[in-house]
Amino acid sequence: MTKEERHEVIMEALIKHGSVLVSDLVEQLNVSAVTVRKDLTELEKSDKLYRSHGKAVLINPYINNRSVNVKEKLATDEKRAIGREAARLITRDDSIVIASGTTVHALARNIQPIHRLTVVSASLPVSNILSQHENIDIIQLGGMLRHSSLSVVGEYAADILAQCSFSKLYLGVDGIDFDYGITTTEMREAALNQKMIEAAQKTIVLADSSKFGRRGFAKIADIDAVDIIITDTGVSPKVVKKVEDLGIELIIAG
């Protein structure tokens, strides 16, 4: 088998399974581990895969921090659909906390409150969007402003959360890894999100399908801290089964 043929077999396995072990490739290709590692290194340099601890994955699982303006342009239709489904979960006279991220912006645009709604928000854009509704009581968290996300972090925000209780937390994340948990790209934001989880009866994660199998720098919580995940129709059957096996409610926004 030529090098090009080996590369084709490797990529076919990755497309089919999402990841593949070096030991499995050694057996499948009938070559040495050294040869497989050289092939993976060459494919990684061509940005076709990402090497990680004895295996290769189809995409780089690590997310870099990006500005809110960049994120707003990504998966816009999917975020709108997710936002609509998320808004349907709000009940009469509800009290909710909304974290940061562009997917929660889509949620805010879809909220039509039934009677009165109390919202505690870490996001300036969310508070601005909701301010057009007179029957929404908005508590804007204070603290250090993150310019990249236009949201606040820090002890001032955490102190307010310690005095509140909510029916629901709407949480945007940068990554969902079933082994590692839910993550974001910033440690202070992760710490504030942890306080939000503690203050809410239910944690609802809003994440387009590209977030599965990815990791941000800062861990928010283990996957079992999540009650509901709302995602889009691009989610794979493999991920759907995994979520259901974990006992997490999955809502697929069409």
C-alpha positions as a printed NumPy array, in Angstrom:
array([[  0.   ,   0.   ,   0.   ],
       [  1.402,   3.408,  -0.971],
       [  1.532,   6.372,   1.358],
       [ -1.297,   8.05 ,  -0.54 ],
       [ -3.446,   4.935,  -0.209],
       [ -2.735,   4.771,   3.53 ],
       [ -3.764,   8.414,   3.889],
       [ -7.003,   7.705,   2.055],
       [ -7.809,   4.78 ,   4.36 ],
       [ -7.039,   6.908,   7.433],
       [ -9.3  ,   9.747,   6.288],
       [-12.134,   7.34 ,   5.422],
       [-11.925,   5.86 ,   8.925],
       [-11.989,   9.339,  10.483],
       [-14.963,  10.48 ,   8.423],
       [-16.851,   7.325,   9.405],
       [-15.989,   7.224,  13.118],
       [-14.823,  10.743,  14.048],
       [-11.688,   9.366,  15.693],
       [ -9.382,   6.377,  15.289],
       [ -6.695,   4.788,  17.472],
       [ -3.108,   4.44 ,  16.285],
       [ -3.186,   0.762,  17.332],
       [ -6.257,   0.138,  15.139],
       [ -4.561,   1.795,  12.16 ],
       [ -1.435,  -0.331,  12.681],
       [ -3.601,  -3.453,  12.417],
       [ -5.751,  -2.196,   9.561],
       [ -2.862,  -0.929,   7.429],
       [ -0.471,  -3.723,   8.409],
       [  2.391,  -1.3  ,   9.008],
       [  4.444,  -0.241,  12.03 ],
       [  3.307,   2.281,  14.617],
       [  6.151,   4.544,  13.501],
       [  4.772,   4.584,   9.946],
       [  1.254,   5.39 ,  11.195],
       [  2.54 ,   8.244,  13.35 ],
       [  4.461,   9.685,  10.393],
       [  1.302,   9.492,   8.266],
       [ -0.741,  11.213,  10.967],
       [  1.887,  13.929,  11.389],
       [  1.824,  14.632,   7.659],
       [ -1.985,  14.751,   7.57 ],
       [ -2.035,  17.014,  10.627],
       [  0.335,  19.458,   8.927],
       [ -2.155,  19.572,   6.052],
       [ -4.933,  20.467,   8.554],
       [ -6.829,  17.276,   7.758],
       [ -6.861,  15.868,  11.281],
       [ -5.709,  16.46 ,  14.847],
       [ -3.469,  14.103,  16.829],
       [ -4.242,  13.467,  20.498],
       [ -2.906,  10.804,  22.933],
       [ -2.517,   7.737,  20.732],
       [ -5.338,   8.59 ,  18.366],
       [ -6.378,  10.952,  15.606],
       [ -9.588,  12.978,  15.446],
       [-11.216,  14.602,  12.469],
       [-11.253,  18.12 ,  13.897],
       [ -9.198,  20.015,  16.427],
       [-11.213,  19.583,  19.647],
       [ -9.837,  22.746,  21.242],
       [-11.676,  26.022,  20.776],
       [ -9.961,  29.4  ,  20.67 ],
       [-11.574,  32.493,  22.126],
       [-13.313,  34.564,  19.443],
       [-15.093,  37.892,  19.618],
       [-18.865,  38.122,  19.798],
       [-18.889,  39.832,  16.383],
       [-17.209,  36.799,  14.801],
       [-19.423,  34.3  ,  16.612],
       [-22.61 ,  36.136,  15.589],
       [-21.858,  35.225,  11.952],
       [-21.483,  31.488,  12.649],
       [-24.393,  29.   ,  12.395],
       [-26.932,  31.828,  12.397],
       [-29.919,  29.755,  11.228],
       [-29.153,  27.029,  13.748],
       [-28.92 ,  29.558,  16.583],
       [-32.258,  31.12 ,  15.637],
       [-33.939,  27.713,  15.727],
       [-32.302,  26.869,  19.065],
       [-33.39 ,  30.228,  20.476],
       [-37.018,  29.592,  19.484],
       [-37.072,  26.189,  21.181],
       [-35.374,  27.547,  24.293],
       [-37.908,  30.374,  24.642],
       [-40.785,  27.864,  24.595],
       [-39.574,  26.429,  27.907],
       [-40.232,  29.69 ,  29.766],
       [-43.389,  29.506,  31.88 ],
       [-45.775,  32.034,  33.421],
       [-44.168,  34.346,  36.015],
       [-40.859,  32.568,  35.528],
       [-37.459,  33.552,  36.93 ],
       [-34.422,  32.657,  34.849],
       [-30.726,  33.408,  34.58 ],
       [-29.07 ,  33.865,  31.199],
       [-25.331,  33.477,  30.738],
       [-23.263,  34.802,  27.841],
       [-22.773,  33.831,  24.205],
       [-24.363,  34.469,  20.846],
       [-26.796,  31.551,  21.13 ],
       [-28.41 ,  33.146,  24.186],
       [-28.769,  36.342,  22.122],
       [-31.04 ,  34.292,  19.847],
       [-32.969,  33.147,  22.901],
       [-33.472,  36.742,  24.055],
       [-34.85 ,  37.749,  20.654],
       [-37.489,  35.012,  20.919],
       [-38.702,  35.664,  24.456],
       [-42.331,  36.777,  24.652],
       [-43.073,  36.84 ,  28.394],
       [-46.256,  35.383,  29.831],
       [-47.426,  37.897,  32.466],
       [-44.19 ,  38.857,  34.287],
       [-40.717,  37.446,  33.798],
       [-37.63 ,  38.014,  35.946],
       [-34.281,  37.715,  34.171],
       [-30.821,  37.92 ,  35.668],
       [-28.33 ,  38.429,  32.851],
       [-24.559,  38.321,  32.538],
       [-24.797,  39.544,  28.946],
       [-25.139,  43.209,  27.995],
       [-26.66 ,  42.39 ,  24.566],
       [-29.262,  40.136,  26.22 ],
       [-30.27 ,  42.871,  28.665],
       [-30.475,  45.372,  25.812],
       [-32.679,  43.065,  23.72 ],
       [-35.022,  42.318,  26.626],
       [-35.282,  45.972,  27.69 ],
       [-37.96 ,  46.533,  25.026],
       [-40.406,  44.438,  27.105],
       [-41.963,  46.384,  29.981],
       [-43.132,  43.215,  31.727],
       [-39.618,  41.77 ,  32.038],
       [-37.749,  42.672,  35.207],
       [-34.058,  42.663,  34.296],
       [-31.222,  42.405,  36.78 ],
       [-27.957,  43.122,  35.016],
       [-25.021,  41.514,  36.774],
       [-22.093,  43.808,  37.481],
       [-18.367,  43.192,  37.425],
       [-15.499,  43.088,  34.965],
       [-16.613,  43.43 ,  31.347],
       [-15.224,  40.908,  28.879],
       [-14.824,  42.817,  25.627],
       [-14.802,  39.676,  23.479],
       [-18.213,  38.504,  24.726],
       [-19.753,  41.772,  26.033],
       [-20.549,  39.954,  29.277],
       [-19.493,  40.392,  32.893],
       [-17.388,  38.154,  35.128],
       [-15.999,  38.328,  38.641],
       [-16.939,  38.368,  42.314],
       [-19.56 ,  41.148,  42.111],
       [-21.637,  39.061,  39.722],
       [-21.151,  35.919,  41.83 ],
       [-22.276,  37.733,  44.996],
       [-25.623,  38.629,  43.417],
       [-26.181,  35.059,  42.255],
       [-25.602,  33.755,  45.782],
       [-28.736,  35.659,  46.871],
       [-31.001,  34.355,  44.101],
       [-32.801,  31.192,  43.045],
       [-33.971,  30.468,  39.498],
       [-36.095,  27.87 ,  37.789],
       [-33.777,  27.723,  34.783],
       [-30.28 ,  28.602,  33.648],
       [-29.777,  29.147,  29.923],
       [-26.121,  28.473,  29.243],
       [-24.121,  28.864,  26.059],
       [-20.922,  26.801,  25.89 ],
       [-17.904,  26.519,  23.618],
       [-17.613,  22.761,  23.895],
       [-19.436,  19.61 ,  24.98 ],
       [-17.163,  16.628,  25.608],
       [-18.919,  13.645,  27.164],
       [-15.794,  12.604,  29.059],
       [-14.549,  16.045,  30.087],
       [-17.77 ,  18.029,  30.441],
       [-19.032,  21.428,  29.281],
       [-16.459,  24.166,  28.73 ],
       [-15.817,  27.756,  27.766],
       [-12.663,  29.583,  26.727],
       [-12.261,  31.797,  29.809],
       [-11.644,  30.764,  33.431],
       [-13.556,  33.671,  35.016],
       [-16.577,  32.975,  32.853],
       [-16.434,  29.284,  33.787],
       [-16.342,  30.203,  37.483],
       [-19.41 ,  32.453,  37.11 ],
       [-21.241,  29.76 ,  35.142],
       [-20.602,  27.357,  38.034],
       [-22.323,  29.79 ,  40.406],
       [-25.252,  30.012,  37.995],
       [-25.619,  26.22 ,  37.966],
       [-25.709,  26.207,  41.771],
       [-28.463,  28.849,  41.799],
       [-30.728,  27.212,  39.184],
       [-33.077,  24.239,  39.434],
       [-32.406,  23.238,  35.819],
       [-29.405,  23.807,  33.572],
       [-30.29 ,  24.166,  29.902],
       [-27.356,  24.168,  27.485],
       [-27.833,  25.909,  24.138],
       [-25.273,  24.604,  21.649],
       [-25.235,  24.181,  17.893],
       [-24.118,  20.758,  16.698],
       [-20.534,  21.882,  15.992],
       [-19.915,  22.165,  19.755],
       [-20.08 ,  18.405,  20.372],
       [-16.688,  16.753,  20.733],
       [-15.007,  20.109,  21.338],
       [-13.27 ,  21.569,  24.394],
       [-12.68 ,  25.096,  25.58 ],
       [ -9.809,  25.983,  27.901],
       [-11.906,  26.301,  31.068],
       [-14.185,  23.59 ,  32.429],
       [-17.605,  24.664,  33.648],
       [-18.969,  21.352,  34.932],
       [-19.247,  17.627,  34.32 ],
       [-21.836,  16.571,  31.775],
       [-24.128,  15.223,  34.506],
       [-24.743,  18.797,  35.686],
       [-26.792,  19.361,  32.51 ],
       [-30.541,  18.693,  32.468],
       [-31.446,  19.697,  28.903],
       [-29.436,  20.253,  25.718],
       [-30.988,  22.162,  22.825],
       [-29.152,  21.76 ,  19.526],
       [-29.827,  21.721,  15.77 ],
       [-30.604,  19.068,  13.154],
       [-26.919,  18.705,  12.258],
       [-26.326,  16.621,  15.383],
       [-25.147,  13.083,  14.587],
       [-27.139,   9.957,  15.533],
       [-24.126,   8.839,  17.579],
       [-24.305,  12.005,  19.703],
       [-28.087,  11.714,  20.045],
       [-27.763,   8.194,  21.428],
       [-24.991,   9.226,  23.823],
       [-27.044,  12.117,  25.209],
       [-30.099,   9.908,  25.651],
       [-28.026,   7.172,  27.326],
       [-26.838,   9.764,  29.851],
       [-30.433,  10.571,  30.759],
       [-30.189,  14.154,  29.479],
       [-33.216,  15.55 ,  27.682],
       [-32.315,  16.452,  24.1  ],
       [-34.306,  18.949,  22.059],
       [-33.447,  19.148,  18.366],
       [-34.495,  22.489,  16.891],
       [-35.67 ,  22.144,  13.301]])
